[in-house]
């Protein structure tokens, strides 16, 4: 559902593209507080609603949240398309909430679909597996921060027409009106440490991960050697990456990590190949988040600077 500013009301009938252009010009020409623009709504075309829900890939265990649910059509259509999933609409207009709950009851969906009279910024998103929005661009950008901070990693976020700024969509449709989908990434950035045993020794890996939305890069130190993590992928909570570097007496050692980020731990498996003539060894892998990293500690072989005369 879309929240539109009052300037849209009473205008002649325009094509959607022209209306969007006017909306964009309005954003540029005013500094009004974003929430004050959204007192009215325009219902999403039902075919576009179905496109959004198709992109979301609805599953039986999904809980779909529609932020700014209007007359409830997105959540209700999701309930029609999947007779198991649950849904919740968040709407600031009390009359629309009442109408939406009545429609859910009339169709027999009221046990798994509810609509709440609530500001979208106050919604509890922890149970959501799918979040849909069709709001004014700046409001969706403001909600982006809340979604990234509060939604469970792996939650799919679907919008129509407008994207979410510098957070690049994981999937988008080129046909107008555009539909975008993102997968909320786990918070993988920071310092991590883990140990791997092979050849009778425990090797400590001190890692620094840098994260920009779902894009992650990393470097690691083992002993006095440092390496770059390659082919890093983060999708929701799933993470994978490769590493080739000298470890202990072996050069090079090939690693292939695969696991899941869960708060302050990463757990999974790592395939280690340090003898080319043998098969890789698959080991359990568990990393923990650290407050400091040995990656930055002195290597211990630097010459002393000359004394100042």
C-alpha positions in Angstrom: 0.0 0.0 0.0 1.3 3.5 -0.7 1.1 6.6 1.4 0.9 9.6 -0.9 1.2 13.3 -0.1 -1.9 15.5 -0.3 -0.7 17.3 -3.4 -1.7 14.1 -5.4 -5.4 14.6 -4.6 -7.6 16.4 -7.1 -5.1 16.4 -10.0 -6.2 15.3 -13.5 -5.7 11.6 -14.3 -2.0 11.1 -15.2 -0.1 8.0 -16.1 1.7 6.4 -13.2 5.1 7.4 -14.6 4.0 11.1 -14.7 2.6 10.8 -11.1 5.9 9.3 -9.9 7.8 12.1 -11.6 5.6 14.6 -9.7 6.2 12.8 -6.5 10.0 12.9 -7.1 9.9 16.6 -7.8 7.9 17.0 -4.6 10.6 15.3 -2.6 13.3 17.6 -4.1 11.3 20.8 -3.5 10.3 20.4 0.1 11.9 19.8 3.5 8.8 18.7 5.3 9.2 16.0 7.9 8.7 12.6 6.0 6.0 11.2 8.2 3.8 14.3 7.6 3.5 13.4 3.9 1.6 10.2 4.4 -2.0 11.0 5.4 -3.5 9.5 2.2 -3.0 6.2 0.4 -3.4 4.8 -3.1 -4.1 1.1 -3.3 -1.5 -1.0 -5.2 -2.9 -2.6 -8.4 -3.8 -6.2 -7.6 -1.6 -7.5 -10.5 1.4 -5.7 -9.0 0.5 -7.1 -5.6 0.7 -10.6 -7.1 4.0 -9.7 -8.7 5.4 -8.6 -5.4 4.3 -11.8 -3.6 5.6 -13.9 -6.4 9.0 -12.2 -6.1 8.9 -12.8 -2.3 8.5 -16.6 -3.0 5.9 -17.3 -0.3 6.4 -20.4 1.9 4.1 -22.2 4.3 6.1 -21.1 7.3 6.2 -17.4 6.3 5.0 -14.5 8.4 4.4 -11.5 6.1 4.3 -8.0 7.4 3.0 -5.1 5.3 4.2 -1.7 6.6 1.5 0.8 5.7 -1.1 -1.9 4.9 -4.0 0.5 3.9 -7.0 -1.6 3.1 -5.1 -4.8 3.7 -4.9 -6.0 0.1 -1.3 -7.2 0.2 -1.6 -9.3 3.3 -5.1 -10.6 2.3 -3.8 -11.6 -1.2 -0.9 -13.4 0.4 -3.4 -15.3 2.6 -5.3 -16.3 -0.5 -2.2 -17.5 -2.4 -0.9 -19.5 0.5 -3.5 -21.1 2.9 -0.9 -21.7 5.7 1.2 -18.6 6.1 0.4 -15.9 8.7 0.2 -12.2 8.1 0.1 -8.9 9.9 -0.6 -5.4 8.5 0.7 -2.2 10.2 -1.5 0.8 9.5 -1.8 4.2 11.0 -5.3 4.9 9.8 -7.7 3.4 12.4 -10.6 3.2 10.0 -8.6 1.2 7.5 -7.4 -1.1 10.2 -11.0 -1.8 11.2 -12.0 -2.4 7.6 -9.0 -4.7 7.0 -9.8 -6.9 10.0 -13.4 -7.1 9.0 -12.3 -8.3 5.5 -10.0 -10.9 7.0 -12.9 -12.2 9.2 -15.3 -12.2 6.3 -12.9 -14.4 4.2 -12.1 -16.7 7.2 -8.5 -15.6 7.5 -8.8 -13.8 10.9 -7.1 -16.6 12.8 -3.8 -16.1 10.9 -4.1 -12.6 9.6 -4.4 -9.5 11.8 -4.1 -5.7 11.2 -2.8 -3.4 13.9 -3.4 0.3 14.4 0.3 1.3 14.7 3.1 3.5 13.5 5.4 1.5 11.2 8.4 2.6 13.3 6.8 1.0 16.4 6.2 -2.4 14.7 7.9 -5.4 16.2 9.6 -7.1 13.2 11.3 -10.0 14.9 8.7 -12.6 13.7 8.5 -11.3 10.1 10.0 -13.5 7.4 8.7 -11.2 4.6 8.2 -7.5 4.8 6.4 -5.6 2.0 6.2 -1.8 1.5 4.9 0.6 -1.0 5.5 3.9 0.8 6.9 7.3 -0.2 10.6 6.9 -1.0 12.0 8.9 1.9 9.8 7.0 4.4 11.0 3.6 3.1 14.6 4.9 3.4 13.9 5.8 7.0 12.4 2.4 7.6 15.4 0.7 6.0 17.5 1.5 9.1 14.9 -0.1 11.4 14.6 -3.2 9.2 18.4 -3.8 9.1 18.6 -3.4 12.8 15.6 -5.4 13.9 14.5 -7.9 11.3 15.8 -11.5 11.5 18.6 -12.2 9.0 17.1 -13.9 6.0 13.9 -11.8 6.0 12.9 -10.9 2.5 12.0 -7.2 1.9 9.9 -6.4 -1.2 9.0 -3.0 -2.5 7.3 -1.6 -5.6 8.5 1.3 -7.9 11.1 2.7 -5.5 14.3 1.1 -4.1 16.0 1.5 -0.8 18.8 3.8 -1.6 22.4 2.5 -1.5 21.3 -0.9 -0.3 21.5 -2.7 -3.6 18.6 -5.1 -4.2 19.4 -8.8 -4.3 16.7 -9.2 -7.1 14.9 -6.7 -9.3 12.4 -6.8 -12.2 13.1 -4.6 -15.1 9.5 -4.3 -16.2 7.4 -1.3 -15.1 6.4 -0.8 -12.3 9.6 -2.1 -10.9 9.6 -4.7 -8.1 12.7 -5.1 -5.8 13.7 -7.7 -3.2 16.4 -7.7 -0.6 17.5 -10.3 1.9 18.3 -8.9 5.3 21.9 -9.8 6.0 23.4 -10.9 9.3 25.8 -8.6 11.1 29.0 -10.2 10.1 31.3 -7.2 10.3 33.9 -6.9 13.1 36.6 -9.0 14.8 36.4 -12.8 14.8 38.7 -15.6 16.0 38.7 -19.4 15.7 41.1 -22.3 15.9 41.7 -25.2 13.6 43.6 -28.4 14.5 45.7 -30.2 11.9 49.1 -31.9 12.0 49.0 -32.1 15.8 48.8 -28.3 16.3 46.1 -25.7 17.0 46.2 -22.8 14.6 44.6 -19.6 15.7 42.9 -17.4 13.0 42.4 -13.7 13.8 40.0 -12.2 11.3 38.7 -8.7 10.5 35.5 -8.5 8.5 34.3 -5.3 6.9 30.6 -5.2 5.9 28.5 -2.9 3.6 25.0 -4.3 3.7 25.2 -7.9 2.2 28.8 -7.2 0.8 31.6 -8.5 3.1 35.4 -8.4 2.8 37.9 -9.9 5.2 41.5 -10.4 6.1 43.0 -12.9 8.5 46.2 -13.5 10.4 47.6 -16.9 11.4 50.9 -16.8 13.3 52.9 -14.0 11.7 51.3 -14.4 8.3 48.3 -12.5 6.9 46.0 -13.3 4.1 42.9 -12.1 2.2 39.5 -14.0 2.4 38.3 -14.6 -1.1 34.9 -15.2 -2.7 33.0 -14.0 0.3 29.2 -14.4 0.1 26.6 -13.4 2.7 23.0 -14.2 2.2 20.8 -13.7 5.3 22.7 -15.6 7.9 24.6 -18.0 5.5 28.2 -17.1 4.9 31.0 -18.7 2.8 34.5 -17.8 1.8 37.8 -19.3 0.7 41.4 -18.8 2.0 44.7 -19.9 0.6 47.8 -19.1 2.7 50.7 -20.6 4.6 49.7 -22.1 7.9 52.4 -23.5 10.2 54.8 -25.6 8.1 52.4 -25.9 5.1 52.3 -23.7 2.1 49.9 -23.2 0.6 46.9 -24.4 2.7 43.5 -24.2 0.9 40.4 -23.5 3.1 36.8 -23.5 2.1 34.5 -22.2 4.9 30.7 -22.5 5.0 28.5 -21.8 7.9 25.9 -19.5 9.5 26.3 -16.2 11.4 24.2 -16.3 14.6 24.8 -13.2 16.7 28.3 -13.5 18.1 29.1 -16.9 16.7 29.7 -18.4 13.2 29.4 -22.1 13.0 29.7 -24.6 10.1 32.5 -26.6 8.5 35.7 -26.0 6.7 37.4 -28.1 4.1 41.2 -28.0 4.6 43.7 -29.2 2.0 47.3 -28.9 3.0 48.7 -32.0 1.2 48.0 -31.9 -2.5 48.4 -35.6 -2.7 45.6 -36.3 -0.3 41.9 -35.5 -0.1 40.7 -32.4 1.8 39.9 -32.8 5.5 36.5 -31.5 6.6 36.6 -30.0 10.1 33.9 -28.4 12.3 34.4 -24.7 12.4 33.2 -22.3 15.1 34.2 -18.6 15.2 33.4 -16.2 18.0 33.2 -12.4 17.9 36.1 -10.6 19.7 36.5 -7.2 21.2 40.1 -6.9 19.9 42.0 -8.6 17.2 45.5 -10.0 17.1 45.5 -9.1 13.4 46.9 -5.7 14.4 49.5 -6.9 16.9 53.2 -6.3 16.0 54.7 -9.0 13.8 57.9 -8.8 15.9 60.5 -8.5 13.2 60.7 -4.8 12.5 64.0 -3.0 12.9 64.2 -0.4 15.6 64.0 3.2 14.3 67.3 5.1 14.4 67.9 7.2 17.5 67.0 10.9 17.2 70.3 12.9 17.4 
